[in-house]
């Protein structure tokens, strides 16, 4: 009598965020463990580490993209092109926007974050959020067009936000316009909490660099964007040709709208094994999760470190083996791309500024892309 073969465990990787890339590069291990992997993606992966470099003119869009479908097929996985609209945890299916339904035995979320729009807007044609990342390529195309049309007339860009992404966007917009022969008029509305996670001496160094370039920093709050300009309290509206919204990130709303257990911001709540507190069949990593009791900044460095743990735990959960715990690093290297092939690197209390910091970032980013090219 022939022995009945056990059906493979169906593992669905929803999204191709940083936390899923390790799994995508090791798909053969799932097949070896009796699992069948399906990846749901809605296009190529845009690497956030190079996004502002695209805006600044250092990279072409294809330099910062990973063809997730090709990577998955090469590893023996199945690819479904589409965007999830809901997760039905009771029926263990993912609903796609076009009506298709994808069943799973284990599900992992790597769907990232989206821009948090805190500023009212009435003119969306000239407004660019920092996510989705493709919008920074759209902004670059607009700025290059304006430079070509205006000659020596100023190209006006207003960036709203006081964090690292806002500083990178402002510096690279200025660098792009200048490198194309235009007259850059870039204003960063940073508020009172400008880069408060950095030491004061680092903020002073960056302020001096911006002043040298003619890049203006306003420590006020933006009240809203209209066709006439960006409004600030007690000031005339600042006119612009393009406005960049970089006021923060928030998790994808999918986990929340699907009724999964989430935190106050809508991120999937997981334990230190990256397993959902509300459903042991669901895992996740990156910007779309919060580790209960240990919230982390929404930075790719954490998602990348979560990748091997998430990969191991999905295979272990399928076989009934023990799960590993993820321990976030206490310090991490952060390098801002400040345009003009200059960078600002920080690691704990240490920092350095200059072309060398940019070269190090460029080397790290290009190595990441090469690692996952099919």
C-alpha positions as a Markdown table, in Angstrom:
| # | Residue | x | y | z |
|---|---|---|---|---|
| 1 | Unk | 0.0 | 0.0 | 0.0 |
| 2 | Unk | 1.4 | 3.4 | -1.0 |
| 3 | Unk | 2.0 | 5.9 | 1.7 |
| 4 | Unk | -0.1 | 9.0 | 1.3 |
| 5 | Unk | 2.1 | 12.1 | 0.7 |
| 6 | Unk | 1.4 | 15.0 | 2.9 |
| 7 | Unk | 0.4 | 18.2 | 1.2 |
| 8 | Unk | 3.0 | 21.0 | 1.4 |
| 9 | Unk | 2.4 | 23.8 | 4.0 |
| 10 | Unk | 1.2 | 26.8 | 2.1 |
| 11 | Unk | 3.2 | 29.9 | 3.1 |
| 12 | Unk | 2.2 | 33.3 | 1.7 |
| 13 | Unk | 4.6 | 36.2 | 1.8 |
| 14 | Unk | 2.5 | 39.3 | 1.5 |
| 15 | Unk | 4.6 | 42.2 | 0.2 |
| 16 | Unk | 8.3 | 42.4 | -0.6 |
| 17 | Unk | 9.5 | 44.7 | 2.2 |
| 18 | Unk | 13.0 | 44.5 | 3.6 |
| 19 | Unk | 12.1 | 41.8 | 6.1 |
| 20 | Unk | 11.1 | 39.4 | 3.4 |
| 21 | Unk | 14.2 | 39.7 | 1.2 |
| 22 | Unk | 16.2 | 37.1 | 3.2 |
| 23 | Unk | 13.4 | 34.6 | 2.6 |
| 24 | Unk | 13.2 | 35.4 | -1.0 |
| 25 | Unk | 16.9 | 34.7 | -1.4 |
| 26 | Unk | 16.5 | 31.3 | 0.4 |
| 27 | Unk | 13.3 | 29.9 | -1.1 |
| 28 | Unk | 14.9 | 26.5 | -1.8 |
| 29 | Unk | 15.0 | 25.9 | 2.0 |
| 30 | Unk | 11.1 | 26.1 | 2.1 |
| 31 | Unk | 10.8 | 23.4 | -0.6 |
| 32 | Unk | 13.3 | 21.3 | 1.2 |
| 33 | Unk | 11.2 | 21.6 | 4.4 |
| 34 | Unk | 7.9 | 20.6 | 2.6 |
| 35 | Unk | 6.6 | 24.1 | 2.1 |
| 36 | Unk | 5.2 | 25.8 | -0.9 |
| 37 | Unk | 5.7 | 29.6 | -1.0 |
| 38 | Unk | 3.6 | 32.2 | -2.8 |
| 39 | Unk | 4.7 | 35.8 | -2.9 |
| 40 | Unk | 2.1 | 38.5 | -3.5 |
| 41 | Unk | 3.5 | 41.7 | -4.9 |
| 42 | Unk | 2.2 | 44.6 | -6.9 |
| 43 | Unk | 5.4 | 45.6 | -8.7 |
| 44 | Unk | 9.2 | 45.8 | -8.3 |
| 45 | Unk | 10.7 | 46.6 | -4.9 |
| 46 | Unk | 12.1 | 50.2 | -4.6 |
| 47 | Unk | 15.0 | 50.3 | -2.2 |
| 48 | Unk | 14.5 | 53.2 | 0.2 |
| 49 | Unk | 18.2 | 53.6 | 0.9 |
| 50 | Unk | 18.7 | 54.9 | -2.6 |
| 51 | Unk | 15.4 | 56.8 | -3.1 |
| 52 | Unk | 16.7 | 60.3 | -2.3 |
| 53 | Unk | 19.7 | 59.6 | -4.5 |
| 54 | Unk | 17.3 | 59.1 | -7.4 |
| 55 | Unk | 15.9 | 62.5 | -6.6 |
| 56 | Unk | 19.4 | 64.0 | -6.5 |
| 57 | Unk | 20.4 | 62.6 | -9.8 |
| 58 | Unk | 23.0 | 60.0 | -8.6 |
| 59 | Unk | 20.9 | 57.0 | -9.5 |
| 60 | Unk | 18.5 | 55.9 | -12.2 |
| 61 | Unk | 15.3 | 54.2 | -11.0 |
| 62 | Unk | 16.4 | 50.8 | -12.2 |
| 63 | Unk | 19.6 | 51.1 | -10.0 |
| 64 | Unk | 17.4 | 51.0 | -6.9 |
| 65 | Unk | 14.9 | 48.3 | -7.9 |
| 66 | Unk | 14.7 | 44.6 | -7.4 |
| 67 | Unk | 12.6 | 42.4 | -9.7 |
| 68 | Unk | 10.9 | 40.4 | -6.9 |
| 69 | Unk | 9.0 | 38.2 | -9.4 |
| 70 | Unk | 12.2 | 37.0 | -11.1 |
| 71 | Unk | 13.8 | 36.5 | -7.7 |
| 72 | Unk | 10.9 | 34.4 | -6.5 |
| 73 | Unk | 10.7 | 32.3 | -9.7 |
| 74 | Unk | 14.4 | 31.6 | -9.6 |
| 75 | Unk | 14.0 | 30.2 | -6.1 |
| 76 | Unk | 11.1 | 28.0 | -7.0 |
| 77 | Unk | 8.3 | 30.1 | -5.5 |
| 78 | Unk | 5.0 | 31.1 | -7.0 |
| 79 | Unk | 4.3 | 34.8 | -7.8 |
| 80 | Unk | 0.9 | 36.5 | -7.7 |
| 81 | Unk | 0.8 | 40.1 | -9.0 |
| 82 | Unk | -1.7 | 42.1 | -7.1 |
| 83 | Unk | -2.5 | 44.2 | -4.1 |
| 84 | Unk | -4.2 | 42.8 | -1.0 |
| 85 | Unk | -7.5 | 44.4 | 0.1 |
| 86 | Unk | -8.2 | 42.3 | 3.2 |
| 87 | Unk | -7.0 | 39.4 | 5.3 |
| 88 | Unk | -9.6 | 36.9 | 6.5 |
| 89 | Unk | -7.8 | 35.2 | 9.4 |
| 90 | Unk | -10.7 | 33.0 | 10.2 |
| 91 | Unk | -10.9 | 31.5 | 6.7 |
| 92 | Unk | -7.1 | 31.8 | 6.3 |
| 93 | Unk | -7.3 | 33.6 | 3.0 |
| 94 | Unk | -5.9 | 36.9 | 1.5 |
| 95 | Unk | -8.4 | 38.9 | -0.6 |
| 96 | Unk | -6.9 | 40.8 | -3.6 |
| 97 | Unk | -8.3 | 44.0 | -5.0 |
| 98 | Unk | -9.4 | 42.3 | -8.2 |
| 99 | Unk | -11.5 | 39.7 | -6.4 |
| 100 | Unk | -9.0 | 36.8 | -6.3 |
| 101 | Unk | -8.6 | 34.9 | -3.1 |
| 102 | Unk | -5.3 | 33.3 | -2.0 |
| 103 | Unk | -5.4 | 30.6 | 0.8 |
| 104 | Unk | -2.6 | 30.1 | 3.3 |
| 105 | Unk | -1.5 | 27.9 | 6.2 |
| 106 | Unk | 1.0 | 30.5 | 7.4 |
| 107 | Unk | 1.0 | 34.2 | 6.4 |
| 108 | Unk | 3.8 | 36.7 | 6.7 |
| 109 | Unk | 3.3 | 40.5 | 6.3 |
| 110 | Unk | 6.1 | 42.6 | 4.8 |
| 111 | Unk | 3.9 | 45.4 | 3.5 |
| 112 | Unk | 5.9 | 48.3 | 4.9 |
| 113 | Unk | 4.6 | 51.8 | 5.7 |
| 114 | Unk | 3.1 | 54.8 | 3.9 |
| 115 | Unk | 3.5 | 58.5 | 4.2 |
| 116 | Unk | 1.8 | 60.1 | 7.2 |
| 117 | Unk | 0.1 | 63.3 | 5.7 |
| 118 | Unk | -0.2 | 65.8 | 8.6 |
| 119 | Unk | -0.6 | 68.9 | 6.4 |
| 120 | Unk | -3.9 | 69.7 | 4.7 |
| 121 | Unk | -3.5 | 70.0 | 0.9 |
| 122 | Unk | -5.7 | 71.6 | -1.8 |
| 123 | Unk | -3.3 | 71.3 | -4.7 |
| 124 | Unk | -2.3 | 67.7 | -5.2 |
| 125 | Unk | -0.8 | 68.2 | -8.7 |
| 126 | Unk | 2.4 | 69.7 | -7.3 |
| 127 | Unk | 2.5 | 67.7 | -4.0 |
| 128 | Unk | 4.9 | 64.7 | -3.5 |
| 129 | Unk | 4.9 | 62.5 | -0.5 |
| 130 | Unk | 8.1 | 60.5 | 0.2 |
| 131 | Unk | 6.1 | 57.3 | -0.2 |
| 132 | Unk | 5.5 | 55.5 | -2.4 |
| 133 | Unk | 9.1 | 55.9 | -3.4 |
| 134 | Unk | 8.3 | 56.2 | -7.1 |
| 135 | Unk | 7.0 | 59.7 | -6.3 |
| 136 | Unk | 10.5 | 60.9 | -5.8 |
| 137 | Unk | 11.3 | 59.9 | -9.4 |
| 138 | Unk | 8.2 | 61.8 | -10.5 |
| 139 | Unk | 9.5 | 64.8 | -8.6 |
| 140 | Unk | 12.9 | 64.6 | -10.2 |
| 141 | Unk | 11.3 | 64.6 | -13.7 |
| 142 | Unk | 9.2 | 67.7 | -12.8 |
| 143 | Unk | 12.2 | 69.6 | -11.5 |
| 144 | Unk | 14.4 | 68.7 | -14.5 |
| 145 | Unk | 11.6 | 69.9 | -16.8 |
| 146 | Unk | 11.2 | 73.2 | -14.8 |
| 147 | Unk | 15.0 | 73.8 | -15.0 |
| 148 | Unk | 14.9 | 73.3 | -18.8 |
| 149 | Unk | 12.0 | 75.7 | -19.1 |
| 150 | Unk | 13.1 | 78.5 | -16.8 |
| 151 | Unk | 16.8 | 78.9 | -17.4 |
| 152 | Unk | 18.0 | 81.3 | -14.7 |
| 153 | Unk | 14.6 | 81.8 | -13.1 |
| 154 | Unk | 14.3 | 80.1 | -9.6 |
| 155 | Unk | 12.8 | 76.6 | -9.2 |
| 156 | Unk | 11.0 | 76.7 | -5.9 |
| 157 | Unk | 10.7 | 73.6 | -3.7 |
| 158 | Unk | 9.3 | 73.5 | -0.2 |
| 159 | Unk | 9.9 | 70.4 | 2.0 |
| 160 | Unk | 7.8 | 69.9 | 5.0 |
| 161 | Unk | 9.2 | 67.7 | 7.8 |
| 162 | Unk | 11.8 | 67.7 | 10.5 |
| 163 | Unk | 13.3 | 64.2 | 10.2 |
| 164 | Unk | 16.0 | 62.5 | 8.2 |
| 165 | Unk | 13.8 | 62.0 | 5.1 |
| 166 | Unk | 12.9 | 65.6 | 4.9 |
| 167 | Unk | 16.5 | 66.7 | 5.2 |
| 168 | Unk | 17.6 | 64.3 | 2.5 |
| 169 | Unk | 14.8 | 65.3 | 0.2 |
| 170 | Unk | 15.6 | 69.0 | 0.6 |
| 171 | Unk | 19.3 | 68.6 | 0.1 |
| 172 | Unk | 18.9 | 66.4 | -3.0 |
| 173 | Unk | 16.3 | 68.6 | -4.6 |
| 174 | Unk | 18.7 | 71.5 | -4.2 |
| 175 | Unk | 21.6 | 69.4 | -5.6 |
| 176 | Unk | 19.5 | 68.2 | -8.6 |
| 177 | Unk | 18.4 | 71.7 | -9.6 |
| 178 | Unk | 21.9 | 73.1 | -9.2 |
| 179 | Unk | 23.6 | 70.3 | -11.1 |
| 180 | Unk | 21.2 | 70.8 | -14.0 |
| 181 | Unk | 22.2 | 74.4 | -14.3 |
| 182 | Unk | 19.1 | 75.8 | -12.6 |
| 183 | Unk | 18.6 | 78.3 | -9.8 |
| 184 | Unk | 17.5 | 76.4 | -6.7 |
| 185 | Unk | 15.3 | 78.0 | -4.1 |
| 186 | Unk | 14.6 | 75.3 | -1.6 |
| 187 | Unk | 13.0 | 75.8 | 1.8 |
| 188 | Unk | 12.8 | 73.2 | 4.6 |
| 189 | Unk | 10.0 | 73.8 | 7.1 |
| 190 | Unk | 11.3 | 71.6 | 9.8 |
| 191 | Unk | 9.4 | 72.7 | 12.9 |
| 192 | Unk | 10.9 | 72.9 | 16.4 |
| 193 | Unk | 11.9 | 69.2 | 16.6 |
| 194 | Unk | 14.3 | 69.2 | 13.7 |
| 195 | Unk | 16.5 | 66.0 | 13.9 |
| 196 | Unk | 16.1 | 65.8 | 17.6 |
| 197 | Unk | 17.4 | 62.3 | 17.7 |
| 198 | Unk | 20.8 | 63.6 | 16.6 |
| 199 | Unk | 23.4 | 65.4 | 18.9 |
| 200 | Unk | 23.2 | 69.2 | 18.9 |
| 201 | Unk | 26.7 | 69.5 | 17.4 |
| 202 | Unk | 25.6 | 67.3 | 14.4 |
| 203 | Unk | 22.5 | 69.5 | 13.9 |
| 204 | Unk | 24.7 | 72.6 | 13.9 |
| 205 | Unk | 27.0 | 71.1 | 11.4 |
| 206 | Unk | 24.1 | 70.3 | 9.1 |
| 207 | Unk | 22.6 | 73.7 | 9.5 |
| 208 | Unk | 25.9 | 75.3 | 8.5 |
| 209 | Unk | 26.1 | 73.1 | 5.4 |
| 210 | Unk | 22.6 | 74.0 | 4.4 |
| 211 | Unk | 23.3 | 77.7 | 4.9 |
| 212 | Unk | 26.5 | 77.4 | 2.7 |
| 213 | Unk | 24.3 | 76.0 | -0.1 |
| 214 | Unk | 21.6 | 78.6 | 0.3 |
| 215 | Unk | 19.1 | 76.1 | 1.5 |
| 216 | Unk | 16.8 | 77.8 | 4.0 |
| 217 | Unk | 15.5 | 76.1 | 7.2 |
| 218 | Unk | 12.4 | 77.4 | 8.9 |
| 219 | Unk | 11.7 | 76.2 | 12.5 |
| 220 | Unk | 8.0 | 76.8 | 12.2 |
| 221 | Unk | 4.9 | 74.5 | 11.6 |
| 222 | Unk | 3.3 | 74.3 | 8.2 |
| 223 | Unk | -0.4 | 74.8 | 8.5 |
| 224 | Unk | -1.5 | 73.7 | 5.0 |
| 225 | Unk | -0.8 | 73.8 | 1.3 |
| 226 | Unk | -2.9 | 75.7 | -1.2 |
| 227 | Unk | -2.4 | 76.8 | -4.8 |
| 228 | Unk | -0.9 | 80.0 | -3.5 |
| 229 | Unk | 1.7 | 78.4 | -1.3 |
| 230 | Unk | 2.5 | 76.8 | 2.1 |
| 231 | Unk | 0.9 | 78.6 | 5.0 |
| 232 | Unk | 2.8 | 79.1 | 8.3 |
| 233 | Unk | 1.5 | 80.8 | 11.4 |
| 234 | Unk | 2.0 | 84.6 | 11.3 |
| 235 | Unk | 3.9 | 84.5 | 8.0 |
| 236 | Unk | 2.9 | 85.1 | 4.3 |
| 237 | Unk | 2.4 | 81.9 | 2.4 |
| 238 | Unk | 5.6 | 80.5 | 0.8 |
| 239 | Unk | 5.0 | 80.0 | -3.0 |
| 240 | Unk | 6.3 | 76.8 | -4.5 |
| 241 | Unk | 6.6 | 74.8 | -7.8 |
| 242 | Unk | 6.7 | 71.6 | -5.8 |
| 243 | Unk | 6.1 | 70.7 | -2.2 |
| 244 | Unk | 7.4 | 67.5 | -0.6 |
| 245 | Unk | 5.6 | 66.0 | 2.4 |
| 246 | Unk | 8.0 | 64.2 | 4.7 |
| 247 | Unk | 6.2 | 64.5 | 8.0 |
| 248 | Unk | 6.6 | 60.8 | 9.1 |
| 249 | Unk | 5.5 | 57.3 | 8.3 |
| 250 | Unk | 2.7 | 55.1 | 9.4 |
| 251 | Unk | 2.1 | 51.4 | 9.0 |
| 252 | Unk | 0.1 | 50.0 | 6.2 |
| 253 | Unk | -3.6 | 50.0 | 7.3 |
| 254 | Unk | -4.2 | 46.4 | 6.1 |
| 255 | Unk | -3.7 | 44.6 | 9.4 |
| 256 | Unk | -6.0 | 47.1 | 11.2 |
| 257 | Unk | -8.8 | 47.1 | 8.6 |
| 258 | Unk | -8.7 | 43.3 | 8.5 |
| 259 | Unk | -9.4 | 43.1 | 12.2 |
| 260 | Unk | -6.1 | 41.7 | 13.3 |
| 261 | Unk | -4.6 | 42.6 | 16.7 |
| 262 | Unk | -2.8 | 46.0 | 16.2 |
| 263 | Unk | -1.3 | 48.8 | 18.2 |
| 264 | Unk | -2.6 | 52.3 | 18.4 |
| 265 | Unk | -1.1 | 53.2 | 15.1 |
| 266 | Unk | -2.5 | 50.2 | 13.3 |
| 267 | Unk | 0.7 | 48.1 | 13.2 |
| 268 | Unk | 0.4 | 44.3 | 13.6 |
| 269 | Unk | 1.3 | 43.4 | 17.2 |
| 270 | Unk | 3.8 | 40.6 | 17.4 |
| 271 | Unk | 6.0 | 39.0 | 20.0 |
| 272 | Unk | 9.8 | 38.8 | 20.0 |
| 273 | Unk | 9.5 | 35.8 | 17.6 |
| 274 | Unk | 7.7 | 38.1 | 15.1 |
| 275 | Unk | 4.5 | 36.1 | 15.5 |
| 276 | Unk | 1.1 | 37.8 | 15.8 |
| 277 | Unk | -0.2 | 38.1 | 19.3 |
| 278 | Unk | -3.7 | 37.5 | 18.0 |
| 279 | Unk | -3.1 | 34.6 | 15.5 |
| 280 | Unk | -0.2 | 32.1 | 15.7 |
| 281 | Unk | -0.6 | 31.5 | 11.9 |
| 282 | Unk | 0.4 | 35.1 | 11.1 |
| 283 | Unk | 3.9 | 36.6 | 11.2 |
| 284 | Unk | 5.4 | 39.9 | 10.1 |
| 285 | Unk | 8.4 | 42.1 | 9.9 |
| 286 | Unk | 9.5 | 45.7 | 9.1 |
| 287 | Unk | 7.4 | 48.9 | 9.3 |
| 288 | Unk | 4.0 | 47.1 | 9.4 |
| 289 | Unk | 4.6 | 45.5 | 12.8 |
| 290 | Unk | 5.2 | 46.5 | 16.4 |
| 291 | Unk | 6.9 | 44.2 | 18.8 |
| 292 | Unk | 4.8 | 44.3 | 22.0 |
| 293 | Unk | 6.7 | 46.3 | 24.7 |
| 294 | Unk | 9.6 | 47.1 | 22.3 |
| 295 | Unk | 8.5 | 49.6 | 19.7 |
| 296 | Unk | 11.2 | 50.4 | 17.1 |
| 297 | Unk | 11.8 | 53.3 | 14.7 |
| 298 | Unk | 10.6 | 52.6 | 11.2 |
| 299 | Unk | 14.0 | 52.1 | 9.7 |
| 300 | Unk | 15.1 | 49.5 | 7.2 |
| 301 | Unk | 18.1 | 48.4 | 9.4 |
| 302 | Unk | 15.7 | 46.7 | 11.8 |
| 303 | Unk | 13.7 | 45.0 | 9.0 |
| 304 | Unk | 16.8 | 43.6 | 7.4 |
| 305 | Unk | 17.9 | 42.1 | 10.8 |
| 306 | Unk | 14.5 | 40.6 | 11.3 |
| 307 | Unk | 14.7 | 38.8 | 7.9 |
| 308 | Unk | 16.7 | 35.7 | 8.9 |
| 309 | Unk | 14.6 | 35.3 | 12.1 |
| 310 | Unk | 11.4 | 35.6 | 10.2 |
| 311 | Unk | 12.6 | 33.1 | 7.6 |
| 312 | Unk | 13.6 | 30.5 | 10.2 |
| 313 | Unk | 10.4 | 30.9 | 12.2 |
| 314 | Unk | 8.2 | 30.4 | 9.2 |
| 315 | Unk | 9.9 | 27.1 | 8.4 |
| 316 | Unk | 9.9 | 26.1 | 12.1 |
| 317 | Unk | 6.2 | 26.9 | 12.5 |
| 318 | Unk | 5.4 | 24.7 | 9.5 |
| 319 | Unk | 7.4 | 21.7 | 11.0 |
| 320 | Unk | 6.5 | 22.3 | 14.6 |
| 321 | Unk | 10.1 | 23.1 | 15.6 |
| 322 | Unk | 11.2 | 25.8 | 18.1 |
| 323 | Unk | 11.1 | 29.5 | 17.1 |
| 324 | Unk | 13.9 | 32.0 | 17.5 |
| 325 | Unk | 13.7 | 35.3 | 19.2 |
| 326 | Unk | 14.6 | 38.6 | 17.5 |
| 327 | Unk | 16.8 | 41.0 | 19.5 |
| 328 | Unk | 17.0 | 44.6 | 18.0 |
| 329 | Unk | 20.5 | 46.1 | 17.8 |
| 330 | Unk | 21.1 | 48.9 | 20.4 |
| 331 | Unk | 23.2 | 50.9 | 17.9 |
| 332 | Unk | 23.1 | 51.1 | 14.2 |
| 333 | Unk | 24.9 | 52.9 | 11.4 |
| 334 | Unk | 22.8 | 55.7 | 9.8 |
| 335 | Unk | 24.0 | 57.6 | 6.8 |
| 336 | Unk | 22.1 | 60.5 | 5.3 |
| 337 | Unk | 22.5 | 61.3 | 1.6 |
| 338 | Unk | 22.8 | 65.1 | 1.6 |
| 339 | Unk | 23.3 | 65.5 | -2.2 |
| 340 | Unk | 26.4 | 66.7 | -3.9 |
| 341 | Unk | 27.8 | 63.2 | -3.1 |
| 342 | Unk | 28.1 | 64.2 | 0.5 |
| 343 | Unk | 26.9 | 62.2 | 3.5 |
| 344 | Unk | 26.3 | 62.5 | 7.3 |
| 345 | Unk | 27.0 | 59.2 | 9.1 |
| 346 | Unk | 26.1 | 58.6 | 12.7 |
| 347 | Unk | 26.7 | 55.6 | 15.0 |
| 348 | Unk | 25.6 | 56.1 | 18.6 |
| 349 | Unk | 27.4 | 59.3 | 19.8 |
| 350 | Unk | 29.9 | 59.2 | 16.8 |
| 351 | Unk | 29.4 | 61.1 | 13.6 |
| 352 | Unk | 31.3 | 62.1 | 10.5 |
| 353 | Unk | 30.4 | 64.3 | 7.5 |
| 354 | Unk | 31.8 | 64.4 | 4.0 |
| 355 | Unk | 32.3 | 62.6 | 0.7 |
| 356 | Unk | 33.7 | 59.5 | 2.5 |
| 357 | Unk | 30.4 | 59.0 | 4.4 |
| 358 | Unk | 28.5 | 59.2 | 1.1 |
| 359 | Unk | 30.9 | 56.6 | -0.5 |
| 360 | Unk | 30.3 | 54.2 | 2.3 |
| 361 | Unk | 26.6 | 54.6 | 2.0 |
| 362 | Unk | 26.8 | 54.1 | -1.8 |
| 363 | Unk | 28.8 | 50.9 | -1.3 |
| 364 | Unk | 26.4 | 49.5 | 1.3 |
| 365 | Unk | 23.3 | 50.3 | -0.8 |
| 366 | Unk | 24.7 | 48.9 | -4.1 |
| 367 | Unk | 25.8 | 45.7 | -2.3 |
| 368 | Unk | 22.3 | 45.3 | -0.9 |
| 369 | Unk | 20.8 | 45.6 | -4.4 |
| 370 | Unk | 23.3 | 43.1 | -5.9 |
| 371 | Unk | 22.6 | 40.6 | -3.3 |
| 372 | Unk | 19.0 | 40.2 | -4.4 |
| 373 | Unk | 19.3 | 40.7 | -8.1 |
| 374 | Unk | 17.9 | 37.7 | -10.0 |
